[in-house]
Amino acid sequence: MTTELEGASPRSTPDGATVLAEISAILRTVLEEYGLDDSEITLETSFHDDLELESIDLVTLSAQLREFYGERVNFAAFIADRGLEEIIALTVGDLVGYVVDSLAVAEVG
């Protein structure tokens, strides 16, 4: 996957707004298959209710997050400890917070 965001320094910890923009770009590539790539994506956007992502879409999202962020962000681990109801309720803001935290930890470590 090639995005305009690939120039980001792998050693700088981005802020929430930057990560939201990056995740929005990644989500748009997932959503374009359904013709929904112009959907508004905010921190409150729900993966299930708003974007109508299915479990296979979350697998695709996980792969694209790994491709973009590398081993620093493990989406599978992020959702592994959650129950079905929690996964259904996930928002883009939940993922943004996780990515920001993961990148900060990776930078320190």
N, C-alpha and C positions, 0 to 999 in steps of 0.2 A: 504494500500500500504506500502510495506516495502522497504526501500532503504538504501544504505550504508551511506546516508547523515543524517540519523535520529539522530545521536549522537551530532549534532550541538547544542550548548547552546542556549536556547530560549531567553536569555537576552543579547547576544552579537550581535551587528549589523554587519552583514557580508559585505564585500566589493563587488563591481560589479563582480569581477572574481569568487568569491565564489557563488554568486547568479546565475550567468550564468551557472556554473556547476550544481547547484541544479535544476534550471529550465530545463536544458538540460536533466538531468536524468528523471525528471517528464515528459517532452515531449516524451522521448524515450518510456515510458510506454504507452503513448497515441498512438504513431506511430507504435508500434509493432503489433497492430491489423491489420495494412495495410502492414506489412512487410517492413516498412521504418525506423525502429529503428536504422539503421546505417547511417542515413542522417547526414551530417555535419550541426551543429547548431552553428551559430555565432551571434554576436549582430545585424548584418545586415540581418539575416534570416527573411524572411516574413512568417507570419503564413498562409496567403492565397496563395501567388504565389509559395513560395519555399516548404512549408510543406503541402500545399493543405488541410489545416484544414477547415472543414465545421462548421456551427454553433453548431451542436451537439458535435463536438470535443471540441469547446470552452467551452461548458457546462461541459464536462468531465475534461478539463484542470482546470476550475474554482474549481470544487470539489476537485481535487487532490492538487491544491495550498492551499485550505482551510485546507485540511487534514494535509499537510506538515507544513504550517506556522500558522495555527489556525486563529483566528479572526483578527490577525494583518494585513493580506493581504486579501482584498476583490476585487477579479477580476471582479465580476459583477458590482460593483460600478465604477471600473476603466473604463469599456467600456460603462457604462450606459449613460454617457454624450457625447458620440461620435456618429457622424453620420455614415451611412453605409460606405461611402468612407474612412473615417478615420479608421474604424474597419478593412476594407479590407487591408489598408496600414500598419497595425500594424506590428512591427518587434519584435523580441525577445529582442532587445536592449530597446525598449519602455517599455516592461514588466519588464526587469531587473531594469531599472531606477525607475519604480513605486514601485517595491518590496523593493529596497534599501531604498527609501524615506519612505515607510510605516513602515518598521522595525525600522528606526531611530526615527520616530515619536512615535511609540509604546514604544520604549525604554525610551524616555524622559517622556512620559505620564505615 
